[in-house]
């Protein structure tokens, strides 16, 4: 993916003027947001996002639950 240098903003600018950043996404398709002068986030239109197939999401969810079973059980008990 290529990012136009005119589509790079600081995280401070994104916080202060999100509507401007959103318009920039509308115009260019994507905006890279810098944190500490390094690319950290990518803001894209929702329609441009590619979701993982449902079965992939299910496999990931199962792995997260299995890897964190004790924490989920403690939460369920209200601890």
BELLIN-V833661 format. One record per pair of residues at least 24 apart in sequence whose C-alpha atoms are under 10 Angstrom apart, sorted by the first residue. I is the first residue (numbers start at 1). J is the second residue. Records with the same first field share a line. If there is no record, write none. Layout:
I: J, J
//
This chain:
1: 30
2: 30
3: 28, 29, 30, 31, 32, 42
4: 28, 29, 30, 31, 32
5: 31, 32
6: 31, 32
7: 31, 32, 33
8: 32, 33, 34, 39, 42
9: 33, 34, 35, 37, 39
10: 34, 35, 36, 37, 38, 39, 40, 41
11: 35, 36, 37, 39, 40, 41
//
